[in-house]
Each structure stands twice: as C-alpha cells, then as structure tokens.
Amino acid sequence: MEEYQLNFEEIHQNHLKSIADINKNRLPIIIITDGINDVGNIGMIFRLADAVRIEKIFLINLKENFNFKLLKKKSRSTSDYVSFEIIKDLSQIKKIKGKYKFLVLDKTNKSINYSELIPEFPICLIIGSEKFGVSEELIKYADTSVHIPMLGINTSINAATATAVVLYEITNKYQKT
C-alpha cells in the first residue's frame, strides 16, 4: 500500500476511537482540589489528569466567580475530556470516601515522604491551595498523608507541580502492581 495523507474523516475516526479507548482504560485514581482557585493551577491539574488517565476531578471550596472559560484555555481543552464535578456539600465527600482510599498531599503531623507511600487503590488524591494547604475538614478524612521533602528554605512548591510529583509516583506504583 502506498503512503498517503489521512483525510479529515480518517483522522476524526481515529481520534474518536482513541478517546473511547482512553475512557475505557482510566486508572482508579481521582483528585479533589481543595480551595485551589488559580485557573493556571487547575488547568495544569486537568492536563496532568488527562496525561495519566485518571477517572475524575472534584473541585471543592471553589470561589463563585471561577472562570471556566479561561479554564478551557489553560487546560488546553482537557477539561472537555477529563470528567469533573463541583462539590458544594461535604456530604458528597462521604460518598466518595466509601469508594476510595483518601491520600492527602500536605505536611501534617502524620505525613510520610511521598516516595515511601504504598498506595491502595482505588485512591483519591486530595490537594490544597498553595497558601492554605488542605483544609482541616478534609484532612480528617485522610487514610494517609504524604508530603514532598523540601530541602531549601521554602516549605512548599506550586500546587500543580506537587500534584505532578505525587501523581506520577502513584501512577508508577500502580503500573507495577
């Protein structure tokens, strides 16, 4: 067969098949963002979620005027493909807790180095804002808390960057099981 450039229908057909395959093969991981209102951070978290094929993102403690139009741009349209939901009531957290092990990414009195984590799946990664971290109301749901050791003066890194570090660690450990 001679090589030729694919036409729109052929490309579109393959694209739809690819999306269907991705949706059938999502990892048993969800994310809850707690009070992260920076559209750039949320957009990057959507891109990460798409990259590792997580199931869903839940947004809690989101400000009323959150710019979802800008989110589409910042997420490079992955917000169209990664399922997400806004949580307005903590009773929804209890429903999620019944199905997932809760992993809090924050420095707490019980947190361990993220690299020492032995994750149990399905897992829910809870991340907080850079300024306040994960709220006390969500920390109390934690099965495990992890932190990223900081070797410099600063005690934290960008929320999306921290999410990437821990999410890839979890993903690598999942793939080895």
Residue frames relative to the residue before (quaternion, step in Angstrom):
aa qw qx qy qz dx dy dz
M 1.0000 0.0000 0.0000 0.0000 0.00 0.00 0.00
E 0.4146 -0.7132 0.5187 0.2243 3.51 -0.94 0.94
E 0.4883 -0.6623 0.4835 0.2988 3.58 -1.03 0.76
Y 0.0532 0.7889 -0.6100 0.0512 3.54 -1.06 0.81
Q 0.5543 -0.5919 0.4668 0.3528 3.54 -1.26 0.39
L 0.4599 -0.6873 0.4893 0.2771 3.57 -0.93 0.93
N 0.3751 -0.7062 0.5481 0.2455 3.54 -1.08 0.71
F 0.7470 -0.4170 0.2712 0.4412 3.58 -1.30 0.23
E 0.6669 0.5147 -0.3102 0.4406 3.61 0.84 -0.93
E 0.6617 0.5001 -0.3054 0.4678 3.59 0.95 -0.83
I 0.6547 0.4963 -0.3079 0.4799 3.57 0.95 -0.85
H 0.6705 0.5081 -0.2943 0.4535 3.57 0.87 -0.97
Q 0.6364 0.5293 -0.3224 0.4592 3.59 0.97 -0.85
N 0.6732 0.4797 -0.2941 0.4798 3.60 0.90 -0.87
H 0.6245 0.5438 -0.3297 0.4535 3.58 1.05 -0.79
L 0.6756 0.4831 -0.2955 0.4721 3.60 0.90 -0.89
K 0.6308 0.5176 -0.3302 0.4745 3.59 1.04 -0.75
S 0.6366 0.5320 -0.3181 0.4588 3.56 1.00 -0.84
I 0.6527 0.4997 -0.3106 0.4774 3.60 0.93 -0.86
A 0.6449 0.5147 -0.3217 0.4644 3.59 0.93 -0.82
D 0.6503 0.5108 -0.3111 0.4685 3.60 0.98 -0.84
I 0.6401 0.5170 -0.3209 0.4690 3.58 0.97 -0.84
N 0.6849 0.4961 -0.2923 0.4465 3.58 0.85 -0.93
K 0.6584 0.4909 -0.3087 0.4799 3.59 1.14 -0.55
N 0.7798 0.3326 -0.1423 0.5109 3.59 1.15 -0.60
R 0.2267 0.7782 -0.5493 0.2032 3.58 0.82 0.95
L 0.4859 -0.6501 0.4994 0.3031 3.56 -1.16 0.65
P 0.5144 -0.6613 0.4491 0.3105 3.61 -1.09 0.65
I 0.4353 0.6527 -0.4665 0.4084 3.52 0.75 1.20
I 0.0136 -0.7541 0.6561 0.0272 3.54 -1.09 0.81
I 0.2732 -0.7405 0.5903 0.1690 3.55 -1.29 0.33
I 0.1153 -0.7232 0.6721 0.1090 3.52 -1.19 0.68
T 0.1644 -0.7522 0.6300 0.1014 3.56 -0.83 1.01
D 0.1641 -0.8130 0.5573 0.0379 3.55 -0.72 1.12
G 0.8621 -0.0550 0.0009 0.5038 3.56 -0.36 1.24
I 0.4479 0.6466 -0.4925 0.3725 3.59 1.15 0.42
N 0.0184 -0.8390 0.5416 -0.0489 3.55 -0.40 1.24
D 0.4914 0.6270 -0.4454 0.4088 3.57 1.25 0.11
V 0.4257 -0.7394 0.4631 0.2401 3.57 -0.51 1.21
G 0.6189 0.5511 -0.3451 0.4407 3.59 1.05 -0.68
N 0.6616 0.4941 -0.2986 0.4785 3.57 0.96 -0.86
I 0.6666 0.4863 -0.3072 0.4741 3.59 0.87 -0.91
G 0.6334 0.5360 -0.3327 0.4482 3.59 0.97 -0.81
M 0.6658 0.4887 -0.2985 0.4783 3.57 0.97 -0.85
I 0.6258 0.5258 -0.3410 0.4643 3.60 1.02 -0.70
F 0.6216 0.5150 -0.3411 0.4817 3.60 1.05 -0.66
R 0.6473 0.5127 -0.3232 0.4623 3.58 0.97 -0.82
L 0.6383 0.5115 -0.3153 0.4813 3.58 1.03 -0.79
A 0.6431 0.5343 -0.3165 0.4481 3.57 0.95 -0.92
D 0.6535 0.4956 -0.3007 0.4867 3.55 1.03 -0.80
A 0.6534 0.5496 -0.3171 0.4128 3.57 0.92 -0.93
V 0.7840 0.2925 -0.1677 0.5212 3.60 0.98 -0.75
R 0.4588 -0.7385 0.4013 0.2883 3.56 1.33 0.22
I 0.1956 0.7816 -0.5716 0.1556 3.60 0.79 0.89
E 0.6427 -0.5714 0.3652 0.3564 3.56 -1.25 0.43
K 0.8135 -0.1518 0.1971 0.5257 3.55 0.67 -1.08
I 0.2392 -0.7205 0.6268 0.1752 3.54 -1.33 0.40
F 0.1426 -0.7497 0.6409 0.0829 3.53 -1.06 0.86
L 0.1886 -0.7749 0.5977 0.0819 3.56 -0.90 0.97
I 0.0190 0.7965 -0.6026 0.0459 3.58 -0.70 1.09
N 0.8138 0.1846 -0.1911 0.5169 3.55 -1.21 0.66
L 0.2851 0.7501 -0.5202 0.2922 3.52 0.99 1.02
K 0.4718 -0.6756 0.4741 0.3101 3.59 -0.87 0.85
E 0.6560 -0.5708 0.3509 0.3474 3.54 -1.16 0.76
N 0.7648 0.3741 -0.2001 0.4849 3.59 0.93 -0.83
F 0.1990 0.7964 -0.5466 0.1654 3.61 1.12 0.58
N 0.3676 -0.7666 0.4979 0.1711 3.57 -0.86 1.04
F 0.1644 -0.8263 0.5345 0.0676 3.59 -0.01 1.31
K 0.5746 0.5671 -0.3836 0.4485 3.59 1.15 -0.47
L 0.6732 0.4670 -0.2866 0.4966 3.57 0.99 -0.84
L 0.5733 0.5869 -0.3767 0.4302 3.60 1.12 -0.62
K 0.6277 0.5370 -0.3448 0.4458 3.58 0.93 -0.83
K 0.6674 0.4898 -0.2957 0.4767 3.57 0.97 -0.86
K 0.7030 0.4760 -0.2713 0.4535 3.60 0.80 -1.03
S 0.6971 0.4494 -0.2723 0.4878 3.60 1.09 -0.64
R 0.3625 -0.7385 0.4723 0.3164 3.56 1.35 -0.07
S 0.6817 -0.5364 0.2282 0.4420 3.52 1.07 1.04
T 0.4106 0.6994 -0.4987 0.3059 3.63 1.15 0.22
S 0.5393 0.6023 -0.4111 0.4212 3.60 1.22 -0.27
D 0.5896 0.5466 -0.3664 0.4685 3.59 1.28 -0.19
Y 0.7594 0.3949 -0.1874 0.4819 3.59 1.15 -0.59
V 0.6887 0.4142 -0.2740 0.5283 3.58 1.11 -0.60
S 0.4214 -0.7134 0.5036 0.2449 3.54 -0.70 1.10
F 0.0787 0.7962 -0.5978 0.0496 3.57 -1.00 0.81
E 0.1097 -0.7757 0.6207 0.0315 3.50 -1.29 0.51
I 0.3508 -0.7031 0.5776 0.2212 3.54 -1.14 0.71
I 0.2280 -0.7600 0.5962 0.1226 3.56 -0.85 1.02
K 0.1189 -0.8092 0.5741 0.0382 3.54 -0.74 1.08
D 0.7740 0.2633 -0.1206 0.5630 3.56 1.23 -0.42
L 0.4982 -0.6898 0.4392 0.2881 3.59 -0.83 0.96
S 0.5213 0.6243 -0.4342 0.3873 3.62 1.15 -0.29
Q 0.5842 0.5700 -0.3679 0.4455 3.59 1.17 -0.49
I 0.5932 0.5696 -0.3572 0.4429 3.59 1.12 -0.66
K 0.6382 0.5400 -0.3250 0.4422 3.58 0.98 -0.83
K 0.6303 0.5239 -0.3308 0.4677 3.60 1.05 -0.70
I 0.6537 0.4956 -0.3050 0.4838 3.56 1.00 -0.86
K 0.6343 0.5618 -0.3214 0.4228 3.58 0.96 -0.93
G 0.6354 0.5485 -0.3253 0.4354 3.59 1.09 -0.62
K 0.7498 0.3979 -0.1989 0.4898 3.57 1.21 -0.46
Y 0.7888 0.2716 -0.1088 0.5405 3.60 1.18 -0.55
K 0.4310 -0.6130 0.5844 0.3113 3.53 -1.31 0.42
F 0.3084 -0.7783 0.5236 0.1578 3.56 -0.80 1.00
L 0.0786 -0.7808 0.6197 -0.0106 3.53 -0.80 1.14
V 0.1659 -0.7936 0.5818 0.0653 3.57 -0.52 1.20
L 0.2139 -0.7482 0.6165 0.1203 3.55 -0.98 0.94
D 0.4638 0.6209 -0.4943 0.3937 3.55 -0.11 1.36
K 0.4775 -0.6318 0.5182 0.3231 3.56 -1.19 0.48
T 0.0832 0.7824 -0.6088 0.1012 3.58 -0.56 1.21
N 0.6762 -0.4795 0.3541 0.4330 3.57 -1.27 0.04
K 0.7475 0.3543 -0.2102 0.5211 3.62 1.23 -0.28
S 0.4562 0.7102 -0.4496 0.2920 3.60 1.22 -0.01
I 0.2548 -0.7421 0.6042 0.1386 3.51 -1.24 0.67
N 0.6389 -0.4807 0.4228 0.4266 3.55 -1.30 0.28
Y 0.5440 -0.6604 0.4116 0.3139 3.59 -0.78 1.03
S 0.6510 0.5396 -0.3231 0.4250 3.60 1.03 -0.70
E 0.6495 0.5126 -0.3096 0.4684 3.60 1.24 -0.35
L 0.4575 0.7171 -0.4232 0.3120 3.57 1.29 -0.19
I 0.1105 -0.7166 0.6837 0.0833 3.51 -1.13 0.80
P 0.1983 -0.8457 0.4826 0.1124 3.59 0.10 1.27
E 0.2317 -0.7201 0.6362 0.1516 3.51 -1.25 0.66
F 0.2113 -0.8011 0.5544 0.0786 3.55 -0.79 1.06
P 0.5096 -0.1644 -0.8445 -0.0009 1.52 -2.17 1.27
I 0.2305 -0.7991 0.5507 0.0712 3.53 -1.12 0.74
C 0.2003 -0.7464 0.6261 0.1038 3.52 -1.20 0.72
L 0.1892 -0.7814 0.5898 0.0759 3.56 -0.59 1.20
I 0.1250 -0.7947 0.5926 0.0407 3.57 -0.67 1.14
I 0.0235 -0.7998 0.5988 -0.0352 3.54 -0.76 1.11
G 0.2541 -0.7882 0.5469 0.1225 3.55 -1.06 0.75
S 0.6869 -0.4635 0.3605 0.4282 3.49 -1.34 0.03
E 0.6328 -0.5515 0.3891 0.3794 3.55 -1.22 0.50
K 0.7003 0.4862 -0.2782 0.4425 3.57 0.96 -0.79
F 0.8278 0.2456 -0.0908 0.4962 3.58 0.84 -0.97
G 0.3867 -0.7162 0.4955 0.3031 3.62 1.17 -0.34
V 0.7158 -0.3773 0.3266 0.4885 3.55 -1.23 -0.49
S 0.5002 -0.6735 0.4593 0.2919 3.57 -0.92 0.92
E 0.6245 -0.5516 0.4076 0.3737 3.56 -1.19 0.61
E 0.6268 0.5585 -0.3407 0.4232 3.59 1.03 -0.76
L 0.7092 0.4027 -0.2631 0.5154 3.62 1.12 -0.52
I 0.5717 0.5858 -0.3904 0.4214 3.61 1.08 -0.58
K 0.6351 0.5541 -0.3421 0.4155 3.60 0.99 -0.73
Y 0.6437 0.5130 -0.3228 0.4671 3.62 1.23 -0.31
A 0.4723 0.7286 -0.4143 0.2728 3.60 1.25 -0.32
D 0.2970 -0.6881 0.6319 0.1975 3.52 -1.13 0.79
T 0.7704 -0.0108 0.0442 0.6359 3.53 1.16 -0.79
S 0.1487 -0.7522 0.6317 0.1142 3.55 -1.21 0.57
V 0.0896 -0.7877 0.6085 0.0360 3.54 -1.03 0.83
H 0.1125 -0.7624 0.6308 0.0902 3.51 -1.28 0.45
I 0.3937 -0.6594 0.5819 0.2675 3.51 -1.33 0.36
P 0.4180 -0.7170 0.4865 0.2728 3.61 -0.60 1.06
M 0.2108 -0.7557 0.6114 0.1034 3.54 -0.97 0.94
L 0.2159 -0.8205 0.5221 0.0874 3.58 -0.58 1.13
G 0.6589 0.4884 -0.3051 0.4839 3.57 1.27 -0.19
I 0.7598 -0.3500 0.2898 0.4650 3.54 -1.27 -0.47
N 0.6703 0.5019 -0.3006 0.4566 3.57 0.93 -0.92
T 0.3686 -0.7625 0.4964 0.1906 3.58 -1.06 0.72
S 0.7927 0.1900 -0.1280 0.5650 3.60 1.23 0.03
I 0.2634 -0.7222 0.6085 0.1970 3.52 -1.39 0.18
N 0.7531 -0.3878 0.2976 0.4403 3.53 -1.35 0.21
A 0.5780 -0.6318 0.3984 0.3287 3.60 -0.97 0.90
A 0.6824 0.4723 -0.2977 0.4719 3.60 0.89 -0.87
T 0.6322 0.5247 -0.3310 0.4643 3.59 1.04 -0.75
A 0.6537 0.5009 -0.3089 0.4758 3.59 0.92 -0.88
T 0.6231 0.5350 -0.3317 0.4643 3.57 1.02 -0.80
A 0.6466 0.5258 -0.3198 0.4507 3.58 0.94 -0.88
V 0.6477 0.5263 -0.3244 0.4453 3.58 0.86 -0.94
V 0.7399 0.4193 -0.2336 0.4714 3.58 0.72 -1.06
L 0.6374 0.5367 -0.3341 0.4404 3.59 0.96 -0.78
Y 0.6768 0.4664 -0.3043 0.4815 3.60 0.95 -0.77
E 0.5953 0.5426 -0.3644 0.4674 3.60 1.10 -0.56
I 0.6616 0.4963 -0.2958 0.4780 3.58 0.92 -0.92
T 0.6586 0.5193 -0.3035 0.4523 3.56 0.92 -0.94
N 0.6514 0.5080 -0.3154 0.4670 3.60 0.92 -0.85
K 0.6741 0.4815 -0.2984 0.4740 3.58 0.95 -0.82
Y 0.6103 0.5368 -0.3519 0.4643 3.59 1.07 -0.64
Q 0.6834 0.5038 -0.2904 0.4414 3.57 0.88 -0.93
K 0.6548 0.5077 -0.3136 0.4639 3.59 1.19 -0.46
T 0.6365 0.5230 -0.3382 0.4550 3.60 1.24 -0.28
